[in-house]
Amino acid sequence: MTFLSIFCVLFLEQLQASPIGRVRSILGVHADFLERQFNGGERHHGMTAWAVGVALPALIILIMQLALAWLNSLLGLVFDIAVLYLAMGFRQFSHYFTDIRLALRMGEIDRARQLLAEWRCQSGDRLRPAEIARLSIEQGILSSHRYVFAPLFWFMLLGPAGAVLYRLSAFLVERWPAGSVVAGEPDHFSRFALQMFQAIDWMPARLTAVTFAIVGDFEDAVYCWRAQASQWPDAASGILLSSGAGALGVRLGLPLPDAAGIDARPELGLGEEADIEHLQSAIGLVWRALILCLLLLALLTVASWVGA
């Protein structure tokens, strides 16, 4: 049932992209309500908000999943597909990636900058074409994990409740940035959500990095992971980007111009600096990783049938 649900969702996404934009709008209202109701700037307020905003919905989905599966297996399957379809977003990042690649190919640099700024939610008016391509590859690697591989991991582990757990916890971290200041004091409210997300994302991030290594240049991916990942500010992103860069045989990271001057980002990967020519290679890496995951899941499914 798990393999069938995932296959159906990926097929549906090719026909009609998941309405992830609408989902994010609804989640934004949800997150803002929780913050208004619970944010007193203390850690225990954040714990309560996370329990109400993430753990409780995941528990409700789990109860609904079990009840529907008990009543009718087909209803359970449809429910699984519907929840995973809304929790994922394969084309949420792939259409940005494709449009940026096309804009760069056509020499439409301003349009490529605009698309990248929408995708990353950061201005990029001073970026050169090679820098746009590099950031697009980085964002593609991170988005493929957050909108495909990590939700799939938790879906395989806990069913639709797992996918909801990951999507809600990831969104709250985006909506409640840790380190913000409230009334002149550090905001401890958001830190619990960040810590919970880091715990939830710990295993999926490493499995995604291993998958990139297997379907790419394994030796370079492992070397970059071990030698470079710790230099990146966010541990999980450092693992994903260093492994992805090594698997592709390109260099990511590197300093970039920003509003304050130069963002001195560490270097990740080996070989040539990533540019427009490497965009297609990055898409190929993600597709190979996804196909490998599906093949492994199919083998496990067949093995469970044979052993039953």
C-alpha positions as CSV (number, residue, x, y, z in Angstrom):
1,M,0.0,0.0,0.0
2,T,2.9,2.4,0.8
3,F,4.5,1.9,-2.6
4,L,1.2,2.2,-4.4
5,S,0.4,5.4,-2.6
6,I,3.8,7.0,-3.4
7,F,3.6,5.9,-7.0
8,C,0.1,7.4,-7.4
9,V,1.1,10.7,-5.8
10,L,4.2,11.0,-8.1
11,F,2.0,10.2,-11.1
12,L,-0.6,12.7,-10.1
13,E,2.0,15.4,-9.6
14,Q,3.1,14.9,-13.2
15,L,-0.5,15.5,-14.3
16,Q,-1.3,18.3,-11.9
17,A,1.2,20.0,-9.6
18,S,0.3,19.8,-5.9
19,P,-1.3,23.0,-4.7
20,I,1.5,23.6,-2.4
21,G,1.1,27.4,-2.6
22,R,-2.5,27.2,-1.2
23,V,-1.3,24.7,1.4
24,R,1.4,27.1,2.5
25,S,-1.1,30.0,2.7
26,I,-3.3,27.9,5.0
27,L,-0.3,26.9,7.1
28,G,0.7,30.5,7.3
29,V,-2.7,31.4,8.9
30,H,-2.3,28.4,11.2
31,A,1.3,29.4,12.3
32,D,0.3,33.0,12.8
33,F,-2.7,32.0,15.0
34,L,-0.5,29.8,17.1
35,E,2.1,32.6,17.5
36,R,-0.6,35.1,18.6
37,Q,-2.1,32.7,21.1
38,F,1.0,31.2,22.6
39,N,4.1,33.4,22.0
40,G,5.2,34.9,25.3
41,G,8.8,34.7,24.4
42,E,9.5,31.7,26.6
43,R,10.5,28.1,25.7
44,H,7.5,26.5,27.3
45,H,5.2,28.7,25.2
46,G,7.0,27.3,22.1
47,M,6.6,23.7,23.4
48,T,2.9,24.2,23.8
49,A,2.5,25.8,20.4
50,W,4.4,23.0,18.7
51,A,2.4,20.4,20.5
52,V,-0.9,22.0,19.4
53,G,0.3,23.0,15.9
54,V,2.3,19.9,14.9
55,A,1.9,16.9,17.2
56,L,-1.9,17.2,17.6
57,P,-2.7,17.4,13.8
58,A,-0.3,14.5,13.2
59,L,-2.1,12.5,15.9
60,I,-5.5,13.3,14.4
61,I,-4.3,12.2,10.9
62,L,-3.0,9.0,12.4
63,I,-6.3,8.2,14.1
64,M,-8.2,9.0,10.8
65,Q,-5.8,6.8,8.9
66,L,-6.3,3.8,11.2
67,A,-10.0,4.3,11.3
68,L,-10.4,4.5,7.5
69,A,-8.0,1.5,6.9
70,W,-10.1,-0.5,9.4
71,L,-13.4,0.5,7.7
72,N,-12.3,0.0,4.1
73,S,-8.8,-0.5,2.7
74,L,-9.7,1.5,-0.4
75,L,-10.7,4.4,1.7
76,G,-7.5,4.2,3.6
77,L,-5.5,4.2,0.3
78,V,-7.3,7.2,-1.0
79,F,-6.7,9.0,2.3
80,D,-3.0,8.2,2.2
81,I,-2.7,9.5,-1.4
82,A,-4.6,12.7,-0.7
83,V,-2.5,13.6,2.4
84,L,0.8,12.8,0.8
85,Y,-0.2,14.7,-2.4
86,L,-0.7,17.8,-0.2
87,A,2.4,17.3,1.9
88,M,4.8,16.8,-1.0
89,G,5.6,19.2,-3.9
90,F,7.9,17.7,-6.5
91,R,6.9,20.2,-9.1
92,Q,7.0,23.0,-6.5
93,F,10.7,23.2,-7.0
94,S,11.2,21.6,-10.4
95,H,9.2,24.2,-12.3
96,Y,11.3,27.0,-10.8
97,F,14.4,25.1,-11.7
98,T,13.3,24.5,-15.3
99,D,12.1,28.1,-15.8
100,I,15.4,29.5,-14.5
101,R,17.4,27.2,-16.7
102,L,15.3,28.2,-19.8
103,A,15.7,31.9,-18.9
104,L,19.5,31.6,-18.6
105,R,19.6,29.7,-21.9
106,M,17.6,32.5,-23.6
107,G,19.8,35.2,-22.1
108,E,16.9,36.6,-20.0
109,I,19.1,37.3,-17.0
110,D,16.6,39.7,-15.3
111,R,13.8,37.1,-15.5
112,A,16.2,34.4,-14.1
113,R,17.0,36.7,-11.2
114,Q,13.3,37.4,-10.5
115,L,12.4,33.6,-10.5
116,L,15.3,32.8,-8.2
117,A,14.3,35.6,-5.8
118,E,10.7,34.3,-5.7
119,W,12.0,30.8,-5.1
120,R,14.5,31.7,-2.4
121,C,12.5,34.6,-0.9
122,Q,15.7,36.7,-1.2
123,S,16.7,39.5,-3.5
124,G,19.3,38.7,-6.1
125,D,19.6,41.8,-8.2
126,R,23.4,41.7,-8.3
127,L,23.8,38.1,-9.3
128,R,25.7,37.1,-12.4
129,P,24.4,34.1,-14.6
130,A,26.9,31.6,-13.1
131,E,25.9,32.7,-9.6
132,I,22.2,32.3,-10.5
133,A,22.9,28.8,-11.7
134,R,24.9,27.9,-8.6
135,L,22.2,29.1,-6.3
136,S,19.6,27.3,-8.3
137,I,21.4,24.0,-7.9
138,E,21.8,24.6,-4.2
139,Q,18.1,25.5,-3.8
140,G,17.1,22.5,-6.0
141,I,19.1,20.1,-3.8
142,L,17.6,21.5,-0.6
143,S,14.1,21.6,-2.0
144,S,14.2,18.1,-3.4
145,H,15.0,16.9,0.1
146,R,12.4,19.0,1.9
147,Y,9.6,18.5,-0.6
148,V,10.3,14.9,-1.8
149,F,12.7,12.7,0.0
150,A,12.1,13.8,3.7
151,P,8.3,13.6,3.4
152,L,8.6,10.2,1.7
153,F,10.8,9.0,4.5
154,W,8.3,9.9,7.2
155,F,5.4,8.6,5.1
156,M,7.1,5.2,4.8
157,L,7.8,5.3,8.5
158,L,4.5,6.6,9.9
159,G,2.1,6.8,7.0
160,P,0.3,10.1,6.2
161,A,0.8,11.2,9.8
162,G,4.5,11.1,9.3
163,A,4.3,13.3,6.2
164,V,2.1,15.8,8.1
165,L,4.5,15.8,11.0
166,Y,7.4,16.7,8.7
167,R,5.6,19.3,6.6
168,L,4.1,21.2,9.7
169,S,7.4,21.1,11.6
170,A,9.4,22.4,8.6
171,F,6.9,25.2,7.9
172,L,6.9,26.4,11.5
173,V,10.7,26.8,11.4
174,E,10.3,28.9,8.2
175,R,7.6,31.0,9.8
176,W,9.2,31.4,13.2
177,P,12.9,32.1,12.5
178,A,15.0,31.3,15.5
179,G,17.1,34.1,16.8
180,S,14.5,36.8,16.3
181,V,14.1,39.5,18.9
182,V,10.9,40.3,20.8
183,A,10.7,43.5,22.9
184,G,14.5,43.8,22.9
185,E,15.0,40.3,24.3
186,P,15.9,37.0,22.5
187,D,12.8,35.0,21.4
188,H,13.0,31.6,23.0
189,F,9.6,30.7,21.6
190,S,10.8,29.7,18.2
191,R,13.9,27.7,19.4
192,F,11.9,24.6,20.5
193,A,10.3,24.3,17.0
194,L,13.8,24.5,15.5
195,Q,15.2,21.9,17.8
196,M,12.3,19.5,17.1
197,F,12.7,20.0,13.3
198,Q,16.4,19.3,13.5
199,A,15.6,16.1,15.4
200,I,12.9,15.1,12.9
201,D,15.2,15.9,9.9
202,W,18.3,14.3,11.3
203,M,17.9,10.9,9.7
204,P,16.2,11.9,6.4
205,A,18.9,14.5,5.6
206,R,21.6,11.8,6.0
207,L,19.7,9.2,4.0
208,T,19.1,11.8,1.2
209,A,22.8,12.6,1.2
210,V,23.7,8.9,1.0
211,T,21.3,8.5,-1.9
212,F,23.0,11.4,-3.8
213,A,26.3,9.8,-3.2
214,I,25.1,6.4,-4.5
215,V,23.7,7.8,-7.7
216,G,26.5,10.3,-8.3
217,D,30.3,10.3,-7.7
218,F,30.3,8.3,-4.4
219,E,33.9,8.9,-3.4
220,D,33.8,12.6,-3.9
221,A,30.4,12.9,-2.3
222,V,31.6,11.1,0.9
223,Y,34.8,13.1,1.0
224,C,33.0,16.5,0.7
225,W,30.4,15.4,3.3
226,R,33.1,14.5,5.8
227,A,35.5,17.4,5.1
228,Q,33.2,20.3,4.2
229,A,29.7,19.9,5.7
230,S,30.6,21.2,9.1
231,Q,31.6,24.6,7.6
232,W,28.1,25.4,6.6
233,P,26.0,27.3,9.1
234,D,23.1,24.8,9.1
235,A,24.2,21.3,9.7
236,A,21.6,19.4,7.6
237,S,21.9,21.8,4.7
238,G,25.7,21.5,4.8
239,I,25.4,17.7,4.6
240,L,23.0,17.8,1.7
241,L,24.9,20.5,-0.3
242,S,28.3,19.0,0.2
243,S,27.2,15.5,-0.7
244,G,25.2,16.9,-3.7
245,A,28.2,19.0,-4.9
246,G,30.6,16.0,-4.5
247,A,28.1,13.7,-6.3
248,L,27.9,16.2,-9.2
249,G,31.6,17.0,-9.3
250,V,31.1,20.8,-9.0
251,R,31.8,23.5,-6.5
252,L,28.9,25.2,-4.7
253,G,28.8,27.7,-1.9
254,L,31.5,30.3,-2.5
255,P,31.2,34.1,-1.7
256,L,28.2,36.0,-3.2
257,P,27.3,39.7,-3.4
258,D,24.5,40.7,-1.0
259,A,23.0,43.9,0.3
260,A,25.8,44.3,2.9
261,G,28.6,43.7,0.4
262,I,29.9,40.1,0.2
263,D,28.4,37.0,1.8
264,A,31.5,35.0,2.6
265,R,30.1,31.5,2.2
266,P,32.4,28.4,2.5
267,E,33.2,26.4,-0.6
268,L,31.5,23.0,-1.0
269,G,32.3,20.3,-3.5
270,L,35.2,19.6,-5.9
271,G,35.9,20.3,-9.6
272,E,34.6,23.1,-11.7
273,E,32.5,26.0,-10.3
274,A,28.8,25.2,-11.0
275,D,27.4,27.1,-13.9
276,I,24.5,27.0,-16.4
277,E,25.8,23.7,-18.0
278,H,25.5,21.9,-14.7
279,L,21.8,22.6,-14.2
280,Q,20.7,19.6,-16.2
281,S,23.1,17.4,-14.3
282,A,21.5,18.5,-11.0
283,I,18.0,17.6,-12.3
284,G,19.4,14.2,-13.4
285,L,20.9,13.6,-9.9
286,V,17.5,14.2,-8.2
287,W,15.7,11.9,-10.7
288,R,18.2,9.1,-10.3
289,A,17.9,9.4,-6.5
290,L,14.1,9.3,-6.6
291,I,14.2,6.3,-9.0
292,L,16.6,4.5,-6.6
293,C,14.3,5.1,-3.7
294,L,11.3,3.8,-5.6
295,L,13.2,0.7,-6.7
296,L,14.3,-0.1,-3.1
297,L,10.8,0.4,-1.8
298,A,9.4,-1.8,-4.6
299,L,11.9,-4.6,-3.6
300,L,11.0,-4.3,0.0
301,T,7.3,-4.5,-0.9
302,V,7.8,-7.6,-3.0
303,A,9.9,-9.2,-0.3
304,S,7.2,-8.5,2.3
305,W,4.6,-10.2,0.0
306,V,6.8,-13.2,-0.6
307,G,7.5,-13.6,3.2
308,A,3.8,-13.2,4.1
